[in-house]
């Protein structure tokens, strides 16, 4: 995993796990790799993974079954999608609109872009 974002490494790992959940690569009830395994997979310290899993647990994306591991919760995908949509409307979309205005783009300029939407 390459870390390039302005976000902390633990958050980037959490984002990656969330993407796997909403893509259906990690299913409800599925066990996440152990802290040790995830640290080896991502090439980071185990404490970073513990922080990642703690954040995911706080957000009710995963649940810790003591002595067994961390598992994807039933409502994880819905919670992730809801948060990401909210973040999009609060952060990404206003920045996009600002750029559209700065560049003096018209509806016609954006038509092809919007065609990809269902």
N, C-alpha and C positions, 0 to 999 in steps of 0.2 A: 504494500500500500504506500502510495506517495502522499506526503503531507505538504500541501502548498497553500492552503487557505489561510485567511486571517483568523479563522476559528481555531480554538485549541485542539490539540490532537485527540483528546478524549471525545470532543464533540464531533470531530470528523469521523471517528470510528462509530460513534452512536448513529450518525447520519447514514453511514454505510450499512449498518445493521437495519435501520429503519427502511432503507431502500430495498433491502432483501425481503423484508416483511411485506411491503406493499407490492413488490414484484411477484410475490408468491413463492419465493425461494426459501423462505422460512415461514412455516405454517403455524397456526394456532396450536398451542400445546407442545410445539417442538422445542427441544433442548438446544440452548446456545452452546458453543464450545466452552469448555472450562476456562477459567481465568488464565491458567497456564497455557492452554492450547491457543487461546485468542492472542495472548501476548506473543507467542511464537509465530503465529500466522501474520500478525501485523508488524512484528519487529519492534515492539515497545515494551516498556517495563510493566510488570504485573500490576503495580499500583495504578497505572494509567487505565488499565482494563477494569480494575475494581471501581474506579471513579466513573468510567463509562457505564458499567452495569448499574451502579448506584443511581446515576441520572436516569437511565432507562426505567429502573424500578420506581423512582420517584414520580416519573411521568406515567406510570402504570402501563408501560409497554411490555415489560417483563416482570415476572414474579420469581422470587428466590425461594426454592424449596430446600430448606436447610439440609446440608449434607448430600443433596442430590444435584443441585445446580440451578441455573436460571432458565426459565421457560417463557415462551411468547404467550402473552395473555390473549383472551378471547376477543377483546375489543382493541387490540393493538393497531391493526391496520386502519380502523376507523379513526382512532385518536391521532395517528400520524397524518392521515389525509386531512383531517380537520385543522390540525396545527399548521400544516404546510400551506393549505389554502389561505388561512388567516394571515400567515407570514407573507404570502404572495401579494395579497391585497393591501397589506400595510407597508411592505417594503419594496418588492420588485416592481409591481405595477405603477406606483407613483414615480419611480425612477424611470421606467419605460416611457411613461407619458411625458415626463420632463424632457427626455431625449427626443421624442417625437416633436415636441414644441420647439426645441432648440434647433433641430434639423429642418424645421418647416415641412415635415412630411404630411402628405394628404391621405385621405381615405383610400384613394386609388393606389398610392404608394404601398399601403399596407394590405391591400386585397389579397395578393399572392400569399403573404404570410398567414393571413386568417383562413385561407383555403385549407390549410392542413388541419384545422380544428374540425371536429365532427359536428 
